[in-house]
Amino acid sequence: MTADKGYDWDDLREELREADVRPVIKHREFSPLDMAHNARHDDDTYHRRSIVEAVFFALKQRYGDMLRARTWFGKFRELVLKAAVRNVELSP
């Protein structure tokens, strides 16, 4: 899972590792140890985060930035549907 520094939360990192998910979340740099942790990240893997953010930005620009569903699962389904519609529109 990739995320930006806003998700720098030790409990989140521990939960992801327990679920066998590798967190690729840069540390906020308060100490040299944080800088060392960030240096170990693979830049190609971390770059995927910016690609995902670009997709979300395009979806918000095209279809609005509000999700109408109330539950988290409904929001997830709505977002997947928006992405699918976007992919169909971009296909040749």
N, C-alpha and C positions, 0 to 999 in steps of 0.2 A: 504494500500500500504506500502510495506516495502522497505527501501533503506538504504544505508550506510551514514556515516557522510558527504560525498561529496555532498549530496543533501540537506544539512542543509540550507534551504532558506525559510525565513518567508513568502514570497509571494506564494511560492509553497504550503506550509502548509495551508495557508488561502484558496487558490483555491481548494485544495483537500477537506477541510472541507465544503466549500460551495457546493461541488458536492456530499456531504454525503459519502465521502471516509475517513476512519480513517487513517491518516498518522502514520506509525510506523517508524519514522526516528530519529535516535539518534542525539542529539545536540552536536556540538563541545563544549568542556568544557572550557569555558573562565571564568565562574563564578560559585559560589555555586548553583545558581538557575538552571544553565544548568545541573549540576550533579543531582539535585533533579528531573528534568524532565526525565533524563535518568533512574533514579532509579524506576520510575513509569512504565516503559515498561515491558511487559510480555516477559520473555526470550524465551518461547516456540514460541510465535508469531514472535519475531524478528529473531529467528533461521531459519525461512522459507526463509529469505533473503539469507543465506549461501547455502541453498539447491538449490535455483534458480540459484545462481552464479555457483554452481557445474555443473548444467545442461548446462548452457551456455558455460562453459569451455569445457565440453565433446563435445558439438556440434562444437565448434571452432577447437578442436583437430582433430575431425573426418572429418569434411567437410570444413575446412578452415575458417578463421576469416573474410572473406569479404562477404558482401551481394551485389549482383550485381544490384538489382533494384534501381531506382532513387527516387521514391516517398516513403513517409513514409508508405503508405498503402502497396505498393509493397514489401518493406522490411519486414513489418509485416507478409505478406502472405508467403514470402520466409522462414522466420524464423519458422513459424508454420509448413510449409511443411518439413523443416529439422527435427524438433522435431517429427513429425509424422513418418517419415522414421526411425528415431532412435528408436522410440517405437516399430515399426514393427520388426526391426532387433533384438531387445532384447526380444521380446515375444517368448515363448516356442513353 
